Amino acid sequence: MFTLTEDIVESLIFAMENQNEDSFVDVPTGAVVSLSGSGDDAVADEGADLVAPPEWSSGDGFRLMESYARTVSDPQARLSLVGALSRGRGVFRAFKDSLAPYPELERRWYEYKTAAMGRRVEEWYDRLRVARGLERLGPEPEETADLLAGDYTIRREGRAAWEGCKALFLRGLEEALGRYPEALVEYEYTMNEREIEAGGPDDLCLYLAEAGPDGLAGMAAVRRVFVAERSFGKLVYLYVSPEHRNLGLGRLLLERAREDSEAEGIIRFIVDMPFLPDGFGRSLQGFGYEAFGTRWIRSGG
């Protein structure tokens, strides 16, 4: 199976954005090929080992533009970008044209988009490797984490900041109610809130991600649990607003919390949440986390 290089990632991103061509990936080489021979892609050999490239829809692209616009602090530039996004037909061209007068914002946009789409490629590559009996790719490159850290301000707060974070907590509750049985969601969120609010003033750490003038984009709530002379950290809540997802922000919050705990002598860190995004747990294996128990649900007959 091919090794995921920067050149292959670049060609995959191009294929993801090219909505007019049905492309495939040659698994032994990583080359993007077509079956028809049209366009600039290489033509696949008969009997080749092919898979579809990572999924990327126009909706994904639009949501990414929305999330980027929310990180822009320049009011005039931000107004121009939001105006472009309110258009119907031609919204992608309008967004690009709105960036043109701001070279630095334009440069950051392409870095932002490449990081997000690159993460989608890595997740797709991980699934492909596992399906073929291979180990996962591993941690996200440092430059992606550095890029995210530049787009978002991550700050650590204590229990006193909890009241100001409840809006995100309630957004997570509403989202979970749309996917899972009401009784289960109400029970889990009630227990979640009790755990967050339990304990002393130093037992809870909140990690808040801010994106420009829009305020909070995500949060992680971590408890420090002390039993006799032993201790462990526990992620009890994690939420990232939909418009800021698929960028690795949730993992950035989680890893910041874990690293702080470890620096303070708490070497064990547990992730225990029922409503984490699909695939989030699988991606943690590349960061040294191990599965700890299981949680399944079945509804209906």
Backbone as CSV, one residue per row, in Angstrom:
resi,resn,N_x,N_y,N_z,CA_x,CA_y,CA_z,C_x,C_y,C_z
1,MET,0.834,-1.202,0.000,0.000,0.000,0.000,0.874,1.260,0.000
2,PHE,0.381,2.318,-0.623,1.175,3.532,-0.767,1.403,4.239,0.574
3,THR,2.478,5.021,0.631,2.771,5.885,1.775,2.186,7.267,1.495
4,LEU,1.560,7.848,2.500,0.896,9.136,2.325,1.938,10.259,2.375
5,THR,2.344,10.747,1.218,3.312,11.841,1.131,2.587,13.164,0.900
6,GLU,3.325,14.268,1.000,2.728,15.581,0.762,2.203,15.705,-0.662
7,ASP,2.924,15.135,-1.630,2.485,15.209,-3.020,1.180,14.448,-3.222
8,ILE,1.067,13.283,-2.569,-0.159,12.489,-2.712,-1.326,13.199,-2.030
9,VAL,-1.072,13.784,-0.853,-2.128,14.538,-0.177,-2.615,15.666,-1.073
10,GLU,-1.688,16.367,-1.718,-2.055,17.471,-2.598,-2.917,16.991,-3.760
11,SER,-2.539,15.851,-4.345,-3.316,15.341,-5.477,-4.687,14.843,-5.021
12,LEU,-4.767,14.303,-3.818,-6.059,13.853,-3.291,-6.976,15.044,-3.012
13,ILE,-6.423,16.106,-2.461,-7.228,17.299,-2.206,-7.769,17.864,-3.521
14,PHE,-6.930,17.861,-4.559,-7.385,18.331,-5.867,-8.534,17.467,-6.373
15,ALA,-8.423,16.151,-6.205,-9.481,15.243,-6.644,-10.757,15.449,-5.838
16,MET,-10.617,15.724,-4.536,-11.785,15.962,-3.688,-12.552,17.203,-4.140
17,GLU,-11.821,18.237,-4.550,-12.459,19.488,-4.963,-13.005,19.434,-6.381
18,ASN,-12.507,18.506,-7.173,-12.928,18.403,-8.566,-14.247,17.628,-8.643
19,GLN,-15.343,18.361,-8.605,-16.666,17.734,-8.590,-17.103,17.265,-9.984
20,ASN,-16.333,17.595,-11.018,-16.737,17.276,-12.392,-16.102,16.006,-12.932
21,GLU,-15.286,15.345,-12.135,-14.551,14.168,-12.623,-14.667,13.035,-11.611
22,ASP,-14.977,11.846,-12.080,-15.002,10.667,-11.222,-13.594,10.089,-11.160
23,SER,-12.920,10.325,-10.039,-11.541,9.869,-9.876,-11.463,8.738,-8.879
24,PHE,-10.379,7.978,-8.955,-10.116,6.881,-8.030,-8.649,6.928,-7.630
25,VAL,-8.346,6.202,-6.575,-6.970,6.163,-6.077,-6.426,4.754,-6.263
26,ASP,-5.272,4.653,-6.889,-4.590,3.374,-7.063,-3.891,3.032,-5.753
27,VAL,-4.341,1.982,-5.065,-3.857,1.690,-3.715,-2.355,1.380,-3.669
28,PRO,-1.796,0.642,-4.598,-0.347,0.378,-4.506,0.519,1.626,-4.638
29,THR,0.078,2.612,-5.435,0.931,3.772,-5.715,0.432,5.076,-5.112
30,GLY,-0.874,5.174,-4.843,-1.450,6.422,-4.364,-1.788,7.392,-5.476
31,ALA,-1.596,6.986,-6.723,-1.878,7.867,-7.852,-3.381,8.044,-8.031
32,VAL,-3.793,9.256,-8.377,-5.190,9.527,-8.699,-5.392,9.220,-10.178
33,VAL,-6.352,8.360,-10.466,-6.566,7.905,-11.840,-8.052,8.022,-12.181
34,SER,-8.349,7.932,-13.469,-9.731,7.920,-13.930,-9.965,6.653,-14.737
35,LEU,-11.215,6.246,-14.798,-11.555,5.063,-15.589,-11.846,5.424,-17.039
36,SER,-12.243,6.679,-17.252,-12.661,7.076,-18.592,-11.503,7.564,-19.457
37,GLY,-10.467,8.072,-18.794,-9.355,8.633,-19.547,-9.548,10.093,-19.896
38,SER,-10.664,10.684,-19.456,-10.884,12.105,-19.722,-10.130,12.951,-18.712
39,GLY,-9.933,14.192,-19.016,-9.249,15.086,-18.087,-7.754,14.830,-18.072
40,ASP,-7.102,15.326,-17.034,-5.648,15.228,-16.932,-5.179,14.023,-16.134
41,ASP,-6.116,13.261,-15.523,-5.718,12.138,-14.695,-5.177,11.003,-15.543
42,ALA,-4.317,10.200,-14.908,-3.859,8.984,-15.558,-5.025,8.009,-15.654
43,VAL,-4.954,7.106,-16.626,-6.016,6.124,-16.822,-5.658,4.843,-16.076
44,ALA,-6.637,4.277,-15.360,-6.381,3.080,-14.569,-6.191,1.861,-15.454
45,ASP,-5.250,0.986,-15.065,-5.064,-0.281,-15.757,-6.216,-1.216,-15.421
46,GLU,-6.509,-2.116,-16.306,-7.570,-3.089,-16.061,-7.185,-3.981,-14.874
47,GLY,-8.107,-4.161,-13.964,-7.849,-4.991,-12.783,-7.089,-4.287,-11.685
48,ALA,-6.930,-2.969,-11.794,-6.177,-2.222,-10.779,-6.926,-2.217,-9.448
49,ASP,-6.164,-2.081,-8.364,-6.724,-2.017,-7.012,-7.082,-0.559,-6.735
50,LEU,-8.371,-0.218,-6.882,-8.800,1.173,-6.807,-9.775,1.394,-5.649
51,VAL,-9.710,2.580,-5.062,-10.683,3.005,-4.055,-11.098,4.436,-4.372
52,ALA,-12.264,4.811,-3.886,-12.723,6.191,-4.071,-11.907,7.116,-3.187
53,PRO,-11.637,8.321,-3.630,-10.911,9.295,-2.783,-11.777,9.725,-1.606
54,PRO,-11.220,10.442,-0.649,-12.017,10.912,0.484,-13.211,11.739,0.018
55,GLU,-14.323,11.597,0.714,-15.519,12.350,0.358,-15.353,13.826,0.713
56,TRP,-15.793,14.671,-0.190,-15.784,16.109,0.062,-16.850,16.744,-0.815
57,SER,-17.896,17.248,-0.202,-19.018,17.804,-0.945,-18.937,19.318,-0.996
58,SER,-19.779,19.898,-1.834,-19.853,21.361,-1.877,-20.341,21.898,-0.537
59,GLY,-21.173,21.111,0.172,-21.607,21.510,1.512,-20.447,21.572,2.484
60,ASP,-19.519,20.618,2.376,-18.319,20.653,3.220,-17.516,21.923,2.950
61,GLY,-17.376,22.244,1.683,-16.621,23.438,1.323,-17.279,24.710,1.829
62,PHE,-18.599,24.767,1.731,-19.315,25.950,2.200,-19.176,26.108,3.710
63,ARG,-19.328,25.003,4.453,-19.201,25.071,5.912,-17.787,25.488,6.322
64,LEU,-16.796,25.062,5.540,-15.422,25.448,5.847,-15.223,26.949,5.640
65,MET,-15.817,27.480,4.587,-15.732,28.925,4.362,-16.427,29.682,5.487
66,GLU,-17.568,29.186,5.925,-18.275,29.818,7.046,-17.413,29.843,8.301
67,SER,-16.789,28.703,8.605,-15.983,28.632,9.823,-14.773,29.550,9.730
68,TYR,-14.179,29.670,8.531,-13.036,30.557,8.388,-13.460,32.012,8.564
69,ALA,-14.581,32.375,7.975,-15.044,33.766,8.075,-15.227,34.169,9.529
70,ARG,-15.613,33.213,10.367,-15.826,33.523,11.776,-14.518,33.771,12.532
71,THR,-13.406,33.371,11.957,-12.118,33.603,12.617,-11.500,34.945,12.233
72,VAL,-12.071,35.629,11.238,-11.506,36.883,10.734,-11.899,38.016,11.672
73,SER,-10.912,38.706,12.201,-11.181,39.776,13.162,-11.366,41.145,12.497
74,ASP,-10.802,41.330,11.301,-10.965,42.593,10.584,-12.445,42.759,10.219
75,PRO,-13.151,43.757,10.777,-14.601,43.861,10.565,-15.001,44.056,9.106
76,GLN,-14.210,44.838,8.365,-14.550,45.082,6.964,-14.376,43.816,6.126
77,ALA,-13.258,43.134,6.341,-13.010,41.895,5.602,-14.052,40.840,5.967
78,ARG,-14.365,40.757,7.240,-15.341,39.759,7.688,-16.719,40.041,7.088
79,LEU,-17.116,41.300,7.048,-18.400,41.668,6.456,-18.448,41.293,4.977
80,SER,-17.327,41.504,4.286,-17.259,41.158,2.864,-17.399,39.657,2.656
81,LEU,-16.730,38.867,3.501,-16.797,37.409,3.375,-18.194,36.895,3.707
82,VAL,-18.788,37.416,4.757,-20.144,36.990,5.127,-21.130,37.358,4.022
83,GLY,-20.938,38.534,3.414,-21.799,38.924,2.308,-21.668,37.976,1.124
84,ALA,-20.443,37.547,0.835,-20.225,36.596,-0.265,-20.919,35.278,0.010
85,LEU,-20.908,34.856,1.273,-21.511,33.574,1.637,-23.038,33.611,1.599
86,SER,-23.606,34.801,1.619,-25.064,34.909,1.577,-25.604,34.815,0.152
87,ARG,-24.718,34.789,-0.809,-25.151,34.649,-2.200,-25.593,33.229,-2.479
88,GLY,-26.354,33.067,-3.492,-26.767,31.727,-3.900,-25.767,31.157,-4.891
89,ARG,-26.082,31.300,-6.145,-25.198,30.791,-7.188,-23.906,31.594,-7.234
90,GLY,-22.802,30.903,-7.425,-21.508,31.570,-7.525,-20.885,31.938,-6.200
91,VAL,-21.317,31.282,-5.119,-20.832,31.650,-3.790,-19.335,31.377,-3.629
92,PHE,-18.844,30.311,-4.233,-17.423,29.987,-4.083,-16.548,31.033,-4.776
93,ARG,-16.957,31.453,-5.977,-16.210,32.493,-6.683,-16.295,33.820,-5.931
94,ALA,-17.472,34.122,-5.369,-17.644,35.371,-4.632,-16.756,35.394,-3.389
95,PHE,-16.648,34.250,-2.717,-15.806,34.174,-1.526,-14.338,34.400,-1.899
96,LYS,-13.907,33.767,-2.983,-12.527,33.933,-3.441,-12.255,35.384,-3.824
97,ASP,-13.186,36.016,-4.525,-13.010,37.409,-4.929,-12.965,38.335,-3.710
98,SER,-13.736,37.991,-2.665,-13.752,38.820,-1.464,-12.448,38.749,-0.701
99,LEU,-11.716,37.660,-0.863,-10.421,37.515,-0.204,-9.305,38.244,-0.941
100,ALA,-9.480,38.457,-2.233,-8.406,39.007,-3.069,-7.813,40.316,-2.542
101,PRO,-8.618,41.256,-2.007,-8.015,42.501,-1.511,-7.226,42.339,-0.211
102,TYR,-7.240,41.164,0.376,-6.587,40.932,1.664,-5.601,39.751,1.529
103,PRO,-4.405,40.014,0.989,-3.458,38.929,0.699,-3.128,38.048,1.904
104,GLU,-3.013,38.635,3.094,-2.675,37.833,4.264,-3.830,36.912,4.645
105,LEU,-5.047,37.430,4.586,-6.216,36.594,4.875,-6.380,35.508,3.815
106,GLU,-6.052,35.850,2.575,-6.132,34.866,1.499,-5.131,33.742,1.722
107,ARG,-3.919,34.126,2.114,-2.905,33.100,2.392,-3.360,32.202,3.536
108,ARG,-3.880,32.803,4.614,-4.329,32.022,5.759,-5.501,31.120,5.384
109,TRP,-6.360,31.581,4.477,-7.498,30.761,4.046,-7.012,29.487,3.367
110,TYR,-6.037,29.596,2.485,-5.553,28.400,1.795,-4.857,27.451,2.775
111,GLU,-4.172,27.987,3.750,-3.577,27.130,4.783,-4.668,26.450,5.615
112,TYR,-5.673,27.226,5.937,-6.803,26.731,6.733,-7.520,25.601,5.992
113,LYS,-7.807,25.825,4.719,-8.499,24.825,3.913,-7.643,23.578,3.724
114,THR,-6.367,23.775,3.454,-5.477,22.627,3.266,-5.377,21.791,4.528
115,ALA,-5.328,22.455,5.689,-5.259,21.720,6.955,-6.511,20.899,7.179
116,ALA,-7.685,21.492,6.914,-8.948,20.789,7.120,-9.095,19.617,6.156
117,MET,-8.810,19.839,4.896,-8.945,18.776,3.910,-7.860,17.720,4.100
118,GLY,-6.679,18.148,4.540,-5.617,17.189,4.828,-5.998,16.262,5.963
119,ARG,-6.715,16.811,6.968,-7.178,15.975,8.074,-8.182,14.949,7.581
120,ARG,-9.050,15.359,6.651,-10.010,14.417,6.059,-9.274,13.309,5.307
121,VAL,-8.210,13.677,4.617,-7.405,12.674,3.899,-6.775,11.693,4.895
122,GLU,-6.233,12.201,5.995,-5.587,11.331,6.984,-6.584,10.352,7.608
123,GLU,-7.781,10.824,7.898,-8.800,9.936,8.468,-9.185,8.855,7.463
124,TRP,-9.338,9.249,6.210,-9.637,8.279,5.142,-8.498,7.266,5.005
125,TYR,-7.273,7.740,5.061,-6.100,6.867,4.940,-6.032,5.886,6.112
126,ASP,-6.348,6.360,7.313,-6.371,5.478,8.479,-7.376,4.349,8.284
127,ARG,-8.579,4.696,7.836,-9.607,3.666,7.626,-9.170,2.670,6.560
128,LEU,-8.528,3.170,5.533,-8.052,2.303,4.456,-6.984,1.339,4.972
129,ARG,-6.072,1.823,5.794,-5.021,0.970,6.352,-5.613,-0.109,7.263
130,VAL,-6.537,0.296,8.120,-7.146,-0.671,9.042,-7.899,-1.746,8.261
131,ALA,-8.593,-1.349,7.209,-9.341,-2.316,6.397,-8.416,-3.338,5.750
132,ARG,-7.154,-2.997,5.604,-6.184,-3.905,4.992,-5.228,-4.507,6.009
133,GLY,-5.610,-4.424,7.283,-4.849,-5.088,8.335,-3.575,-4.380,8.736
134,LEU,-3.475,-3.082,8.475,-2.277,-2.323,8.806,-2.552,-1.384,9.977
135,GLU,-1.480,-0.855,10.581,-1.639,0.079,11.679,-2.055,1.441,11.147
136,ARG,-2.617,2.234,12.037,-3.030,3.572,11.671,-1.828,4.468,11.392
137,LEU,-2.118,5.601,10.772,-1.064,6.538,10.400,-0.368,7.123,11.615
138,GLY,-1.143,7.510,12.644,-0.531,8.093,13.830,-0.930,9.540,14.015
139,PRO,-0.205,10.250,14.869,-0.595,11.611,15.239,-0.610,12.583,14.079
140,GLU,-1.400,13.606,14.247,-1.488,14.692,13.286,-0.164,15.442,13.244
141,PRO,0.295,15.852,12.063,1.544,16.597,11.983,1.508,17.852,12.841
142,GLU,2.655,18.209,13.412,2.725,19.352,14.308,2.311,20.647,13.617
143,GLU,2.623,20.754,12.297,2.302,22.012,11.651,0.800,22.249,11.602
144,THR,-0.004,21.180,11.522,-1.456,21.343,11.528,-1.919,21.848,12.875
145,ALA,-1.381,21.285,13.943,-1.739,21.746,15.280,-1.310,23.189,15.483
146,ASP,-0.135,23.558,14.964,0.335,24.927,15.086,-0.579,25.889,14.330
147,LEU,-1.046,25.459,13.156,-1.943,26.290,12.370,-3.241,26.530,13.122
148,LEU,-3.803,25.462,13.696,-5.032,25.605,14.467,-4.831,26.533,15.644
149,ALA,-3.704,26.374,16.317,-3.428,27.224,17.478,-3.358,28.683,17.075
150,GLY,-2.957,28.963,15.829,-2.917,30.335,15.363,-4.287,30.875,15.022
151,ASP,-5.214,30.006,14.618,-6.545,30.444,14.238,-7.482,30.549,15.434
152,TYR,-7.171,29.852,16.490,-8.011,29.846,17.680,-7.174,30.207,18.910
153,THR,-7.807,30.913,19.815,-7.177,31.193,21.100,-7.677,30.168,22.110
154,ILE,-6.755,29.361,22.656,-7.115,28.360,23.651,-6.736,28.894,25.025
155,ARG,-7.707,28.997,25.909,-7.400,29.455,27.259,-7.964,28.497,28.295
156,ARG,-7.268,28.434,29.389,-7.664,27.549,30.486,-8.321,28.374,31.587
157,GLU,-9.458,27.889,32.067,-10.193,28.568,33.108,-10.568,27.576,34.210
158,GLY,-10.968,28.100,35.343,-11.425,27.276,36.446,-12.938,27.187,36.495
159,ARG,-13.433,26.688,37.616,-14.868,26.452,37.773,-15.690,27.729,37.613
160,ALA,-15.126,28.877,37.958,-15.877,30.128,37.898,-16.360,30.455,36.491
161,ALA,-15.705,29.895,35.464,-16.081,30.191,34.077,-17.199,29.285,33.563
162,TRP,-17.627,28.326,34.365,-18.588,27.330,33.894,-19.910,27.967,33.445
163,GLU,-20.428,28.917,34.206,-21.708,29.529,33.860,-21.666,30.153,32.472
164,GLY,-20.536,30.721,32.116,-20.410,31.339,30.807,-20.272,30.354,29.669
165,CYS,-20.088,29.068,29.999,-19.915,28.022,28.972,-21.186,27.219,28.733
166,LYS,-22.211,27.468,29.517,-23.394,26.615,29.457,-24.122,26.677,28.111
167,ALA,-23.924,27.764,27.373,-24.570,27.855,26.064,-24.086,26.743,25.147
168,LEU,-22.768,26.461,25.164,-22.238,25.362,24.356,-22.719,24.016,24.889
169,PHE,-22.813,23.901,26.197,-23.315,22.668,26.808,-24.738,22.389,26.330
170,LEU,-25.576,23.413,26.287,-26.960,23.243,25.852,-27.046,22.978,24.350
171,ARG,-26.128,23.539,23.571,-26.104,23.229,22.140,-25.793,21.750,21.915
172,GLY,-24.864,21.236,22.720,-24.557,19.813,22.634,-25.746,18.966,23.013
173,LEU,-26.497,19.399,24.028,-27.697,18.677,24.453,-28.726,18.639,23.332
174,GLU,-28.973,19.761,22.692,-29.944,19.807,21.599,-29.516,18.925,20.431
175,GLU,-28.227,18.926,20.151,-27.717,18.111,19.047,-27.871,16.626,19.355
176,ALA,-27.574,16.245,20.594,-27.710,14.838,20.990,-29.163,14.393,20.949
177,LEU,-30.089,15.282,21.316,-31.517,14.940,21.285,-31.989,14.647,19.867
178,GLY,-31.315,15.218,18.893,-31.680,14.962,17.510,-31.172,13.637,16.986
179,ARG,-30.324,12.959,17.757,-29.718,11.715,17.273,-30.023,10.502,18.137
180,TYR,-30.296,10.730,19.430,-30.425,9.615,20.361,-31.741,9.704,21.129
181,PRO,-32.171,8.608,21.762,-33.420,8.626,22.537,-33.397,9.690,23.623
182,GLU,-34.530,10.372,23.775,-34.594,11.505,24.697,-34.239,11.105,26.124
183,ALA,-34.765,9.963,26.585,-34.513,9.554,27.974,-33.020,9.345,28.214
184,LEU,-32.340,8.725,27.242,-30.907,8.477,27.378,-30.136,9.787,27.419
185,VAL,-30.469,10.707,26.523,-29.759,11.988,26.467,-29.967,12.777,27.755
186,GLU,-31.217,12.852,28.212,-31.502,13.603,29.435,-30.745,13.002,30.622
187,TYR,-30.718,11.686,30.701,-30.018,11.024,31.800,-28.520,11.320,31.754
188,GLU,-27.917,11.114,30.590,-26.479,11.286,30.459,-26.074,12.744,30.699
189,TYR,-26.827,13.676,30.152,-26.475,15.081,30.334,-26.680,15.539,31.773
190,THR,-27.704,14.989,32.442,-27.892,15.314,33.853,-26.713,14.819,34.676
191,MET,-26.276,13.578,34.405,-25.120,13.021,35.107,-23.854,13.801,34.770
192,ASN,-23.753,14.188,33.510,-22.602,14.973,33.052,-22.511,16.299,33.794
193,GLU,-23.636,16.985,33.875,-23.653,18.284,34.540,-23.358,18.148,36.025
194,ARG,-23.882,17.100,36.636,-23.606,16.876,38.058,-22.118,16.646,38.294
195,GLU,-21.507,15.875,37.417,-20.080,15.596,37.586,-19.250,16.854,37.398
196,ILE,-19.637,17.668,36.426,-18.912,18.917,36.194,-19.014,19.845,37.402
197,GLU,-20.193,19.901,38.001,-20.435,20.842,39.089,-20.059,20.294,40.463
198,ALA,-19.690,19.003,40.511,-19.312,18.399,41.791,-17.880,18.779,42.157
199,GLY,-17.550,18.572,43.424,-16.167,18.751,43.857,-15.837,20.178,44.249
200,GLY,-14.568,20.361,44.569,-14.087,21.651,45.042,-13.707,22.584,43.906
201,PRO,-13.270,23.791,44.233,-12.966,24.796,43.209,-11.787,24.440,42.312
202,ASP,-10.913,23.548,42.769,-9.725,23.198,41.980,-9.882,21.880,41.220
203,ASP,-11.062,21.264,41.303,-11.257,19.955,40.680,-11.583,20.030,39.194
204,LEU,-11.997,21.206,38.722,-12.459,21.340,37.344,-11.585,22.316,36.573
205,CYS,-11.195,21.906,35.358,-10.481,22.783,34.440,-11.282,22.881,33.146
206,LEU,-11.468,24.078,32.666,-12.174,24.311,31.409,-11.191,24.826,30.372
207,TYR,-11.233,24.231,29.193,-10.390,24.667,28.085,-11.310,25.224,27.005
208,LEU,-11.159,26.503,26.714,-12.080,27.207,25.834,-11.356,27.660,24.575
209,ALA,-11.964,27.374,23.432,-11.408,27.788,22.139,-12.231,28.944,21.612
210,GLU,-11.575,30.071,21.373,-12.255,31.252,20.863,-11.837,31.501,19.425
211,ALA,-12.802,31.898,18.602,-12.543,32.154,17.183,-12.966,33.572,16.851
212,GLY,-12.032,34.490,16.910,-12.312,35.857,16.531,-13.464,36.462,17.316
213,PRO,-14.237,37.322,16.671,-15.308,38.029,17.382,-16.512,37.157,17.699
214,ASP,-16.579,35.946,17.166,-17.731,35.080,17.426,-17.688,34.425,18.794
215,GLY,-16.600,34.583,19.500,-16.520,34.004,20.838,-16.195,32.524,20.818
216,LEU,-16.860,31.767,21.678,-16.504,30.371,21.888,-16.828,29.505,20.671
217,ALA,-15.820,28.755,20.232,-16.003,27.791,19.148,-16.054,26.367,19.689
218,GLY,-15.486,26.146,20.871,-15.483,24.809,21.454,-15.010,24.849,22.895
219,MET,-15.243,23.751,23.592,-14.828,23.689,24.990,-14.571,22.255,25.401
220,ALA,-13.702,22.094,26.386,-13.463,20.800,27.020,-13.504,21.014,28.526
221,ALA,-14.227,20.135,29.210,-14.299,20.184,30.673,-13.586,18.953,31.217
222,VAL,-12.619,19.186,32.104,-11.786,18.104,32.628,-11.825,18.126,34.149
223,ARG,-12.075,16.971,34.736,-12.037,16.857,36.190,-10.726,16.219,36.627
224,ARG,-10.198,16.692,37.734,-9.049,16.060,38.370,-9.602,15.232,39.532
225,VAL,-9.480,13.938,39.443,-10.064,13.033,40.435,-8.960,12.489,41.328
226,PHE,-9.136,12.602,42.626,-8.141,12.140,43.593,-8.761,11.046,44.460
227,VAL,-8.147,9.883,44.451,-8.604,8.750,45.241,-7.428,8.287,46.095
228,ALA,-7.571,8.434,47.428,-6.461,8.147,48.342,-5.263,8.980,47.903
229,GLU,-4.139,8.348,47.591,-2.961,9.088,47.167,-2.755,9.030,45.656
230,ARG,-3.759,8.561,44.945,-3.654,8.437,43.488,-4.604,9.416,42.817
231,SER,-4.353,9.669,41.538,-5.172,10.637,40.831,-5.231,10.305,39.345
232,PHE,-6.242,10.843,38.674,-6.310,10.741,37.218,-7.133,11.918,36.695
233,GLY,-6.891,12.262,35.443,-7.682,13.282,34.783,-8.785,12.616,33.979
234,LYS,-9.888,13.295,33.849,-11.028,12.718,33.139,-11.722,13.781,32.300
235,LEU,-11.782,13.544,30.991,-12.551,14.415,30.117,-14.025,14.085,30.318
236,VAL,-14.781,15.029,30.843,-16.197,14.774,31.109,-17.107,15.485,30.111
237,TYR,-16.565,16.415,29.349,-17.385,17.049,28.313,-16.489,17.667,27.252
238,LEU,-16.897,17.490,25.995,-16.182,18.081,24.863,-17.203,18.453,23.810
239,TYR,-17.135,19.679,23.345,-18.073,20.104,22.299,-17.400,21.143,21.415
240,VAL,-17.563,20.967,20.107,-17.090,21.931,19.117,-18.278,22.301,18.243
241,SER,-18.502,23.589,18.047,-19.614,24.036,17.214,-19.489,23.457,15.805
242,PRO,-20.607,23.094,15.191,-20.563,22.442,13.870,-19.739,23.188,12.835
243,GLU,-19.793,24.528,12.862,-19.070,25.303,11.858,-17.560,25.288,12.058
244,HIS,-17.097,24.730,13.162,-15.656,24.674,13.431,-15.139,23.231,13.485
245,ARG,-15.912,22.300,12.980,-15.506,20.891,13.037,-14.658,20.495,11.827
246,ASN,-14.137,19.258,11.919,-13.308,18.670,10.861,-11.990,19.404,10.676
247,LEU,-11.557,20.121,11.713,-10.272,20.814,11.674,-9.303,20.289,12.726
248,GLY,-9.768,19.361,13.556,-8.916,18.851,14.627,-8.985,19.677,15.895
249,LEU,-9.963,20.597,15.998,-10.046,21.473,17.160,-10.381,20.689,18.431
250,GLY,-11.266,19.701,18.321,-11.606,18.897,19.494,-10.400,18.177,20.055
251,ARG,-9.602,17.611,19.169,-8.404,16.905,19.621,-7.375,17.877,20.186
252,LEU,-7.314,19.082,19.629,-6.400,20.090,20.149,-6.768,20.445,21.591
253,LEU,-8.051,20.614,21.870,-8.509,20.899,23.224,-8.185,19.737,24.158
254,LEU,-8.469,18.530,23.692,-8.215,17.347,24.501,-6.740,17.196,24.843
255,GLU,-5.881,17.346,23.844,-4.454,17.155,24.075,-3.865,18.262,24.945
256,ARG,-4.377,19.468,24.822,-3.923,20.543,25.700,-4.253,20.201,27.152
257,ALA,-5.463,19.686,27.378,-5.866,19.307,28.737,-5.009,18.164,29.267
258,ARG,-4.758,17.171,28.420,-3.952,16.028,28.861,-2.519,16.447,29.170
259,GLU,-1.956,17.277,28.311,-0.572,17.720,28.521,-0.448,18.528,29.809
260,ASP,-1.432,19.376,30.094,-1.400,20.137,31.341,-1.475,19.206,32.546
261,SER,-2.338,18.204,32.465,-2.471,17.249,33.567,-1.158,16.512,33.805
262,GLU,-0.542,16.073,32.727,0.714,15.337,32.850,1.808,16.222,33.431
263,ALA,1.841,17.490,33.019,2.841,18.412,33.541,2.663,18.661,35.036
264,GLU,1.438,18.441,35.521,1.143,18.636,36.932,1.173,17.330,37.723
265,GLY,1.737,16.284,37.108,1.936,15.027,37.806,0.800,14.039,37.709
266,ILE,-0.227,14.339,36.916,-1.354,13.413,36.739,-1.133,12.684,35.422
267,ILE,-0.661,11.448,35.501,-0.189,10.761,34.299,-1.262,9.949,33.594
268,ARG,-2.370,9.667,34.267,-3.451,8.901,33.631,-4.577,9.848,33.245
269,PHE,-5.044,9.693,32.013,-6.071,10.585,31.497,-7.127,9.746,30.791
270,ILE,-8.384,9.894,31.197,-9.482,9.077,30.689,-10.430,9.933,29.859
271,VAL,-10.831,9.416,28.708,-11.852,10.046,27.879,-13.119,9.222,28.035
272,ASP,-14.144,9.790,28.666,-15.367,9.041,28.966,-16.579,9.913,28.683
273,MET,-17.056,9.839,27.441,-18.227,10.611,27.033,-19.087,9.788,26.094
274,PRO,-20.412,9.830,26.254,-21.278,9.026,25.389,-21.553,9.658,24.030
275,PHE,-21.368,10.956,23.873,-21.803,11.625,22.652,-20.663,12.310,21.900
276,LEU,-19.504,11.689,21.899,-18.402,12.213,21.097,-18.705,12.009,19.613
277,PRO,-18.137,12.831,18.735,-18.403,12.669,17.298,-17.984,11.305,16.794
278,ASP,-18.679,10.834,15.730,-18.339,9.555,15.122,-16.879,9.554,14.687
279,GLY,-16.176,8.491,15.038,-14.786,8.345,14.622,-13.784,9.029,15.514
280,PHE,-14.245,9.836,16.475,-13.307,10.571,17.325,-12.432,9.615,18.125
281,GLY,-13.041,8.591,18.716,-12.277,7.636,19.519,-11.243,6.882,18.709
282,ARG,-11.597,6.540,17.470,-10.646,5.796,16.638,-9.409,6.619,16.355
283,SER,-9.571,7.923,16.173,-8.422,8.758,15.860,-7.483,8.914,17.044
284,LEU,-7.974,8.661,18.262,-7.137,8.824,19.442,-6.088,7.731,19.576
285,GLN,-6.291,6.615,18.918,-5.322,5.520,19.035,-3.948,5.932,18.534
286,GLY,-3.916,6.814,17.538,-2.637,7.282,17.021,-1.904,8.194,17.983
287,PHE,-2.572,8.610,19.074,-1.964,9.489,20.062,-1.645,8.752,21.361
288,GLY,-1.657,7.432,21.311,-1.268,6.658,22.476,-2.400,6.258,23.402
289,TYR,-3.647,6.596,23.056,-4.782,6.188,23.885,-5.140,4.735,23.585
290,GLU,-5.649,4.052,24.603,-6.097,2.668,24.445,-7.581,2.582,24.771
291,ALA,-8.261,1.642,24.110,-9.685,1.442,24.374,-9.884,1.046,25.835
292,PHE,-10.929,1.598,26.437,-11.208,1.350,27.854,-12.708,1.129,28.000
293,GLY,-13.120,-0.152,27.874,-14.541,-0.466,27.936,-15.218,-0.231,26.594
294,THR,-16.530,-0.478,26.568,-17.317,-0.311,25.345,-18.648,0.346,25.679
295,ARG,-19.262,0.913,24.666,-20.582,1.514,24.846,-21.353,1.372,23.533
296,TRP,-22.477,0.649,23.614,-23.265,0.400,22.416,-24.730,0.681,22.724
297,ILE,-25.506,0.930,21.681,-26.940,1.112,21.841,-27.668,0.424,20.698
298,ARG,-28.829,-0.166,21.018,-29.679,-0.736,19.994,-31.105,-0.266,20.253
299,SER,-31.768,0.209,19.210,-33.142,0.685,19.353,-34.041,-0.102,18.401
300,GLY,-35.273,-0.284,18.792,-36.218,-0.974,17.931,-36.140,-2.480,18.084
301,GLY,-36.752,-3.177,17.141,-36.854,-4.622,17.224,-35.639,-5.343,16.741
